């Protein structure tokens, strides 16, 4: 399968006209995010669903990040366009329960509109000499404990608690996005529709800013194409004093990086992404493979 990347607008939201132009008889699925991971922007899911209906193409909603936020936003007082199966064209939705659902990793889910679609996920081998073999996913043996703990977590939290957390997180996400606009060294990247605030550099190396912020204890994600970083707020950061502390540290850090001028960093994320931008993608792939190899390696004998 080949991916066709659809252009986005200034808020990192999919361009519907461009998406429609990319549709032909080979297209087997349309994908939108609610929200996307890099910038936190929600795609126009109802419109993508209508495109799917128009051309008879399945529509998948990537709600991995927002799956335990967006269902509760309306009840929390933040109105969103319909993103789920209430759109007739939506045929599947993915959701990471371990993010805002607070369950163990390994319990993520994919939901399908019909059993017939769900059956395409199954693997079965009815004539194997070892007996009839079937699994609900491509992966064979999976830990049942994760599923049990995930279900127990959902029951323990309950809908009201998820709504309460959602309201608090979205409120402070938007507060942070607004306050960051006062810092001249950064500019917003995308739209902070749910729980994530992304920004790029404005006269400073944003990766160097990230390295310094990480040393101050802030857990940030580095982005590329374009160079940017984001903070994903959880219930732990959803407090005004934390927002103010982050903004103060970010402004101070940007001033420090700006004071270094054009000096190129020789360590950290800033150096790594600077190098990655200048070498072929195949070389980057090889270095990544070497790193993963190292994680599998046994410690050397003494």
C-alpha positions in Angstrom: 0.0 0.0 0.0 1.3 3.5 -0.9 0.5 6.5 1.3 -0.8 9.7 -0.4 0.0 12.6 1.9 -2.6 15.3 1.7 -1.6 19.0 2.0 -2.7 20.9 5.2 -3.7 24.5 5.8 -2.0 27.0 8.1 -3.5 25.3 11.2 -2.2 21.9 10.1 -5.7 20.8 9.2 -6.3 18.6 6.1 -7.1 20.4 2.9 -10.4 18.8 1.7 -10.1 20.0 -1.9 -6.6 18.5 -2.1 -7.8 15.3 -0.5 -10.6 14.9 -3.1 -8.2 15.5 -5.9 -6.1 12.6 -4.7 -9.0 10.2 -4.8 -9.1 7.6 -7.7 -10.0 4.0 -8.2 -6.9 2.8 -6.3 -7.7 4.6 -3.0 -8.9 2.1 -0.4 -9.2 4.3 2.7 -9.4 7.9 3.8 -7.8 8.9 7.1 -8.4 11.9 9.4 -7.1 12.6 12.9 -8.9 13.8 16.0 -6.5 15.2 16.9 -3.2 14.6 15.1 -0.2 14.0 17.3 2.3 16.7 16.1 0.2 19.8 16.4 -3.0 18.7 18.2 -5.2 19.8 15.4 -8.6 18.1 14.7 -9.3 17.3 11.0 -12.8 18.1 9.6 -14.0 14.5 10.2 -17.7 15.1 9.1 -16.5 16.4 5.7 -14.0 13.6 5.3 -16.8 11.1 6.1 -19.0 12.7 3.4 -16.1 12.3 0.9 -16.0 8.6 1.9 -19.7 8.2 1.3 -19.5 10.1 -2.0 -16.9 7.8 -3.4 -17.7 4.6 -1.6 -14.4 4.6 0.3 -14.0 3.6 4.0 -13.0 6.4 6.4 -10.8 5.8 9.4 -10.6 8.2 12.3 -7.2 8.3 14.2 -8.3 9.1 17.7 -5.3 7.5 19.3 -4.3 10.6 21.2 -7.8 12.1 21.7 -9.8 8.9 22.2 -10.4 9.6 25.9 -10.7 13.3 25.6 -12.9 14.2 22.6 -15.9 11.9 23.7 -16.2 14.0 26.9 -15.5 17.5 25.5 -19.2 18.4 24.8 -20.1 17.4 28.4 -17.1 19.4 29.6 -18.4 22.5 27.8 -16.3 22.5 24.7 -18.3 21.8 21.6 -16.8 19.7 18.9 -18.0 18.6 15.4 -19.2 15.0 15.4 -16.1 12.7 15.0 -17.5 9.2 15.5 -19.9 6.6 14.0 -22.7 9.2 14.0 -21.1 10.2 10.8 -22.4 7.6 8.3 -19.2 7.5 6.4 -16.9 6.7 9.3 -16.1 3.0 9.3 -13.4 2.6 11.9 -11.8 4.4 14.8 -8.6 3.8 16.7 -8.1 4.8 20.3 -5.1 4.5 22.7 -6.6 3.6 26.1 -3.2 4.0 27.8 -3.1 7.8 27.1 -5.9 9.7 28.7 -7.7 6.5 29.6 -4.8 5.9 32.1 -4.8 2.1 31.4 -1.7 -0.1 30.9 0.0 0.0 27.5 -0.9 -2.8 25.2 -4.6 -2.3 25.6 -5.2 0.0 22.6 -8.3 -0.7 20.5 -9.7 -0.4 17.0 -13.5 -0.1 16.6 -15.4 -1.0 13.4 -18.8 0.0 12.2 -19.8 -3.6 11.3 -18.8 -7.1 12.2 -18.0 -7.7 8.5 -15.3 -5.1 8.6 -14.1 -6.4 12.0 -13.6 -9.9 10.4 -10.9 -8.5 8.1 -8.8 -8.1 11.2 -9.1 -11.7 12.2 -6.5 -14.4 11.4 -7.6 -18.0 11.0 -6.0 -21.1 9.7 -8.7 -23.8 9.7 -6.7 -26.6 8.0 -3.4 -26.4 10.0 -2.2 -29.8 11.1 -1.8 -28.4 14.6 -5.6 -27.9 14.8 -7.9 -25.1 13.9 -6.1 -21.9 14.8 -7.6 -18.4 15.0 -6.7 -15.0 16.6 -8.7 -11.7 16.7 -5.5 -9.9 15.6 -2.3 -10.6 13.6 -0.5 -10.9 16.9 -0.9 -14.3 18.4 -0.5 -14.7 22.2 -1.4 -11.5 24.0 -1.6 -10.8 27.8 -5.1 -11.0 29.1 -4.0 -9.1 32.2 -3.7 -5.8 30.3 -7.3 -6.2 29.1 -8.6 -6.9 32.6 -6.7 -4.0 34.2 -7.8 -1.7 31.4 -11.5 -2.6 32.0 -11.1 -2.2 35.8 -9.5 1.2 35.3 -12.4 2.4 33.1 -14.9 1.2 35.8 -12.9 2.8 38.6 -12.6 6.2 36.9 -16.1 6.3 35.6 -17.5 8.7 33.0 -17.9 11.6 35.4 -14.2 11.5 36.3 -13.1 11.4 32.6 -15.4 14.5 32.0 -13.9 16.3 35.0 -10.3 15.6 33.8 -11.2 16.6 30.3 -12.6 20.0 31.4 -9.5 20.8 33.5 -7.0 19.7 30.8 -8.7 21.5 27.9 -9.1 24.7 30.0 -5.4 24.8 30.8 -4.3 23.8 27.4 -6.1 26.8 25.9 -4.7 29.0 28.6 -1.2 27.9 27.8 -1.6 28.3 24.1 -2.8 31.9 24.6 0.0 32.8 27.0 2.7 31.4 24.8 1.7 33.9 22.1 3.3 36.7 24.2 6.8 35.1 23.8 8.4 36.7 20.7 10.8 33.8 20.2 8.2 31.2 19.4 5.1 31.0 17.1 2.1 28.6 17.4 2.2 25.5 15.3 -1.3 24.1 14.4 -4.4 24.5 16.6 -4.6 23.5 20.2 -8.0 21.9 19.8 -7.7 19.4 22.7 -4.8 18.8 25.0 -1.6 19.7 23.1 0.3 22.9 22.5 2.8 23.0 19.7 5.2 25.8 18.7 8.1 26.4 16.4 11.1 28.8 16.8 11.0 32.4 15.7 14.7 33.3 15.5 15.9 30.6 17.8 16.8 26.9 17.3 13.7 25.2 18.8 15.5 21.9 19.4 18.1 23.7 21.5 15.2 25.3 23.4 13.8 21.8 23.9 17.0 20.4 25.2 17.3 23.2 27.8 13.6 22.9 28.8 14.1 19.1 29.3 17.0 19.8 31.7 14.5 22.0 33.7 12.2 19.0 34.1 9.7 19.6 31.3 8.9 16.5 29.2 8.5 17.8 25.6 8.3 16.0 22.2 10.4 17.1 19.3 8.8 17.4 15.9 10.1 17.7 12.4 9.0 18.9 8.9 8.7 21.6 10.2 11.0 21.9 13.2 8.8 22.3 16.3 8.1 21.0 19.8 5.0 20.3 21.7 3.9 19.8 25.3 1.0 17.3 25.9 -0.9 18.3 29.0 -2.1 15.7 31.4 -4.1 16.2 34.6 -0.7 16.8 36.4 0.0 19.9 34.3 -3.6 21.2 34.3 -3.1 23.9 36.9 -2.6 27.6 36.4 0.6 27.7 38.5 2.1 25.0 36.3 1.1 26.8 33.1 2.7 30.0 34.4 5.9 28.2 35.4 6.2 26.6 32.0 5.7 30.0 30.2 8.3 31.6 32.5 10.9 28.8 31.9 10.2 28.9 28.1 10.7 32.6 27.8 13.9 32.5 29.9 15.2 29.5 27.9 14.5 31.2 24.5 16.4 34.3 25.7 19.4 32.1 26.6 19.4 30.4 23.3 19.0 33.7 21.4 22.0 35.1 23.2 24.2 32.3 21.8 23.7 33.7 18.3 24.4 31.4 15.3 26.6 29.0 17.3 25.7 25.4 16.2 24.9 23.0 19.0 27.1 19.9 19.2 25.0 17.7 21.5 21.4 16.7 22.4 18.3 16.8 20.1 19.4 20.0 18.5 22.6 18.4 17.1 20.8 15.1 16.2 18.0 16.8 14.2 20.5 19.2 12.7 22.5 16.2 11.4 19.5 14.2 10.3 18.4 17.1 8.1 21.7 17.0 6.2 22.1 13.3 5.5 20.1 10.9 3.3 17.0 9.2 4.9 18.6 5.8 4.2 21.5 6.7 6.5 19.2 7.8 9.3 17.3 4.5 8.9 20.6 2.6 9.3 21.5 4.6 12.5 18.1 3.9 13.9 18.4 0.2 13.2 21.8 0.2 15.0 20.2 1.9 18.0 17.4 -0.7 18.2 20.0 -3.5 17.8 21.8 -2.1 20.8 18.6 -2.4 22.9 18.4 -6.1 22.1 22.1 -6.7 22.9 23.2 -8.5 26.1 25.7 -6.6 28.3 29.3 -7.4 27.4 31.0 -10.0 29.6 33.4 -8.5 32.2 
